[in-house]
Amino acid sequence: MLKARLFDLSLFLIALAIAFSSDRILINHTDFIKVLVVFWLFSSLYYHLRVFSKNGSTNFEHGISYDLSFAMFAGPLGLFIFEFIYRFTVYFYKKWTKTADPSEFLDTLYNIGTFVITNSIAYFLFLQLQSSFEVIPYGFWILMCLLVSVSSFLSGIFLVIVFYILGDLKTVKEGFDFVFKSRSLLDFGKVAFTNGLLYLFLKEEKWEMLISLFILNYIVSHSYHSKSQSIQHKLERDKFEQMAYTDFLTGVFNRTFMDKKMAELNQTGERIGIVVADIDKFKRINDSYNHAVGDKVIQHFAATLKNYLSENDYLFRSGGEEFTLCLRKRNFEETMDLVNTMLNGIKNNRVEVEFNGENLSISYTASFGLYFYTVNEQVSMEKAYIQADQLLLQSKQLGRNRISVINALSSE
């Protein structure tokens, strides 16, 4: 951690040296103050629209930086003053809102150092290459893309060094992937186009166009951010719902989701086969081995049942080693054939487990109860489930490893 903090401080000192070795701000003080206020204002407004990511123990942010256009117009010293004021605005805002990290002060110095160094280098490249690119069609924009690529590459290198010092990166490939694969050509183009326009408007003193571009950029970014947040919230809700409705051990639906889905299926009036299946003599498996082996058998049983189902069917873990299936879009003969296939597939299949340091192959059987009927007001899904459960008990009493069936449609 000390090495990372020293690295942050060294970047700030290098930026300070670059800024003050450049002697002066390139524009008069009045124009500089106007540019500084406009850039500071919109950068501060834009701050809450940035996307924050985490790599190991390090947080970093993504977003459009206006620094390149500022450096090209005002020089490294002007850029340093802007970055210092803007970054400490963010620092004090975080302190005020109690969202600052313990290392926020040194992180602020790191951000100032990184942005000043990378964009100052881009500025010096601009001075050297500007005349050469002027003779090329669209040369200015090609040069802007080049400068953004260089500054982005250098920023990535600095972050990789931090990650390496903190132990968040272990291999050269991880560093390479972060520098080159974490950024898209679309992002490069967006930053190059925005900074290029800002520089041209600044150079020609088109203040209305400059402010209009900032406002447009803010509106577009705000819209994108709102949609991203909405998608993120939906993903979080879906993930929470999945966790609430998923059995942790087997990954299939749990009893809570079974109750919800049965209530929905009650409204369909469709023909359906309710199956309750249970592993035979499961207690003996637990007693002969251990609960870890028992869990493996349950997982194997669930996966085997699931392999036979179509996208219209449902599988729920309704008890310890008991599972309930809703078999849909089939007639009785097709449903019966499927359950027979499941019965034989389980009987002829074995589960590989580890016990006392040895790899073992265990066989087991299962019993089934099938109730096939048309969902109606007189016989709800819940009542059909009770019927199937009674049929499962009948299969157990008749010797296990079998199916007990009622086809309620045969009496209609």
N, C-alpha and C positions, 0 to 999 in steps of 0.2 A: 504493500500500500504506500509506503514511504517513497519508493521509486516512482510510482505513478504520480504522486503529488509533486515530486521534484520535476518530473517531466512536464506537468501542467505549468508549473512556475517558469520553467526554462522556455517554453513556447511563448509565454507572455513577455518575457524579457527580450526574446529575439524579435517579437513583433514591435516592441517598444523601440528597440535599436533600429529596425528598418524604418519605422515611422519618422523618427527624429533625425535619421541620417539623410532623409529625403529633403531636408531643409525647410520646405514651405508647403502651404496649401496652394493648389494650382489656380484657384479662382479668388476673386476679391471677397472680403469678409462679409459683405452684405448678401451676396449670392450664396456664399457658403452657409450662412445662418438660415436662409430660406430653404435651401436644399436639405440641410440637417434637420430642420423642424419637420418638413414633409416626410422624409424618409423615416425619421424616428416615430412620427405619429402612425404611419401606416404599418411599419414593422411591429409596433407595439400592438396595434389592432389585430394584426395578422397572427400574433403569437399564439392566441388560444385556438387557432385553426391548425396548428402544427400537429403532426402525428408522432407520437413518442413510441420508441421500441426499446426492448431490453435484450442485451446480450450478456448472459451470465450475471454478474453483479453490477453491470454498467448500463445506465440509461442514456439514450441518445435520441435526437429529434430529427424529423424529416420535414422539409418544407422549402418553399422558394426563398432563396437568398437574393437580396438586392445589392449585395456588397460589391459585385463586379462593376456594375454601372457607376456606383459611388466612387470606387477606386479609380476608374478610368477618367472620371470628371474632376475629382478633387485631389487625387494622389494618395499615397500611403498614409501620410500624416492626417489628412482629412478622414480617411477611412478609419484610422485608429481612434480618432475623437468620436466618430459616429458609433463605432462598435463599443467603445467604453461607456458612452452614455446609454445606449440601447441595452447592453447586457446588464448593466447595473440597475436599469429600470426593471428588467425582468427579475433580477436578484432581490430587489427590495419588495417587488410585488409578491414573490414567493414567500419572503419572510413575513409579509403582512398577512397573507392568506394561510400561513403555517403549512405550506406545501414544499418548503425547501428541504433538500437533503442535508445530512450532516456536513457533507463536503461541498456544499453549494458555492461557497466563496471561491475555492480553487477551481471548481468546474466553470465558474464564470471567467476566471483568468484563462482557463484552457480554451473556452469558446472565443474570447477576444483574440488570443494568440493564434489559434487555428485559422480563423476567418481573415485576420489581417495578413498573416504570412501567405496563405494560398492565393488570396486575391491581389496581394502586392506583386507576387510572382507573375500572376496573369496580367497585371498592369504593365510590368516591365516587358513581358512578351508582346503585349499590344503595341508598345512604343517601337519595338524592334521590327515587328512584322507588318505593321499597318500599311506602310508604303508598298510593300510587295503584294499584299492582297487587294489593294485598290484597283489594280489592273485586271483582276480576275472578275468575271461576271458573278454577282452576288458574293464578292470576296469578303465584304464586311461581315455577312452572316456566317459564312464558312469560318472566318476567324473567330467569331463569337462562340461558335460551337466548339472550336478547338480550345479556346480559353476556358470555357466551362468544363470541358473534359479534363483539362490539366488540373484545374482547381479542385474538381471533384475527386480526381485520382489522389491528389496530395492529401485531401481531407480523409479519404479512406485509409491511406497509409498511416496517418497520425492515429486514427482510431484503432487500427490493427496493432500498432505499438502499445497503446493503452491496454487493449484486450490481452495482449501477450504478457505484459508486465503483471496484470491482475490474474493471469492463469485462465482466462476465459477462452483463449485460443491455444490449441495444442500443436497443430500441424501447419505447414506452409500452405497446404491445399485449402484449409479453412480460411486463412488470411486472403488467399487469392480469390476464393469464392465471394468473400465479403466485399472486397474492393471492386471486383468486376461484375459480379452477378446480382448484387443487391440494388443496382441502379439500372433503370431502363433508358432506352434511347428517347422515349417520349418525355421523360423527366429532364434529360439533357436539353432537348429541343425547347421545352417550356421555359427553362431557366435562361437559355441563350436568347430566345426571342423576347422575353420580358426585359432582360437587362439591356439588350440591344436597342429596343425601343426607348427605354428610359434614358439611355445615354444620348440618343439622337434628339430626344425632346429637351434634355438638359442643355445640350450643345447649342440648339437653336432657340432656347429660351421659350419653348412652347409650354407654358405652365398649365394651361387649361388641359392640353392633351396629356401632360404628365399626370396630373391629378385624376383625370378621367381613366387613364390606364390603371392607376392604383385602385380606384373604385371598382372598375370592371374586374380586376384581378381578385379583389376582396370578395365581390359578389359570387364569382365563379368558385373560388376556394371555399366560401361559406356553404354554398349549395353542395359541393362535393363532400365537404366535411359532414354536413347534416345527413346526407345519404349514407355515408360511411358509418356514421354513428347509428343510424337506423338499422342498417344491415348488421352491425355488430351487436346491437341489442337483440335483434331477432335471433341471431346465432346463439347468443347467450341464453335466451328464453328457450330455444329449441334444445340446447344442450342440457339445460336444467330439467326440461320436460322429459328428455330422453333418460336422464339419470333417475328421475322420479318414477318412470314407468319401466325401467329395465332391471332385471334380476342381476345382481352383481356377480354371482358365481358363473352363470351360464351365458349371460348376454342376451337371453330371450326376454320377452315381456313378462312382467310380474303380475301378482294377483290384483294389484290396484288397477293396472291397465285392463286386465281381464274383465273386471266389474264394469269399467267405463265402456269397453267395446261391446260387451253383452247388452248393455242398455241401449247402445246405438243399433245393434243388430235386431233388437226387439221391434224396431220400426220398419224393418225391410220386408217382412212377410215371405222370405225366401226359404227354399229347401236347404237344410243344413245338417251336417253330421257332427254331433258333439261327442268327442272322444276323451275319456279320462284314462291315462296310462300311468303305470306305476312299476318301479323296478322290483322284481321278486326277491324276497329274502334279503333286503338291503341291509338290515341290521346285522346279519351274519357277515356281510362284507366288512362293515365297520369293526365288528368284534374280531374277525380273523386278521385284519390288517390294521388300519387306523383311519381316522377321519379324513386325512389328506388323500388316501387312496379312495375313500368313499366319495370325496368331492370330484376326483378324476372320473369316476364311474358316472356320476350325475352329469358332468360336463359332456362326457361321451354320449350318454343317452340323449341329452338335449340336442347335440349336434347331429346325431343320427336321425332323430325325428325331423329336424329342420331340413335336412337334405332331401326329404321326400315331398316337401310342400311346394305349392305354387305361390305366386305373388298374391293370390286372393285368400289364402289360408292364414290362420293365426295359430301361434304356439305360445302358451303361457306356462310359467312355472307356478302351479297353484298350491304346492305344498313342498315338503322336504324333498322327497324323491318322486313326487307326483307331478304330472304335466297334463294340461288340458289343451285339446286341439279343436279348432273350429274349421271343419273341412267344407268348402263352399264350391258352388258352380259344378256340382257333380250329381249324377243320379245315385240311387242306392247301390247298384252293382259296382259302379266305379269307386264309390266310397269304400265299400267292403273289400274290393280288390286292393285298394291302397293300404288299408289297415292291415290286411294279411301280409302284404309286402313288408310293412314296417315290422310286424311280429317276426317274420322269418329273417329279415335283415339284422335285427338285433340278436336273435338267437345264433346266427352264423357269424357274427362279428365279435371281435375281441378288443379289449382296451389295454393299451400298454401303460404300465405304471412302474414307479420305483418304490421299493420297500426294503428297508434294512440294507441299503447299498446295492441291491440287486434289481435288475430290470425284469419285470414279470408281465405275463400276458394273461389277463383275467377274462373269463367269459361270464355272461349273465343273461337272464331272460327278463321279460316284462309281461304284464297282463294288461288287457284292454277292456274297456266298456264303451260300446258305441250305441248312441241313441240317435236315430235318423228321423227327421220330421220336418214339417213346415211350420215356421215360426208364426204364432198367432196369439190372440189375446188370452186364450184358455191355457196355453202352454208357453210360458215365456222361456227365454234363454236360461234364466236362473233355475227354473224347474227342470228344464232339459238337462242341465248340468247335474242336478241331483239324481235324475234318472240314470245318466251315464255313470255316475259315481257308484250307484247301487249295482249296476251291471259289472263294474270293475270288481266290486266285492264278491259278486257271484263268480267271476273268473277265478278269483283267489280261492274260493271255497271248493271249486271244481278241480283244483290241482295246479293252478297257475299256468303261465306260458300259453295263454289262450285268449280268445275274444268272446265276450258275451254281447249279444246284439238284440236290439228291438228296432224294427222298421215300423214306425207309427203310420207310415203311408199305406201299408198293406191292409190296414183296417178301414181306410177311408173309402 
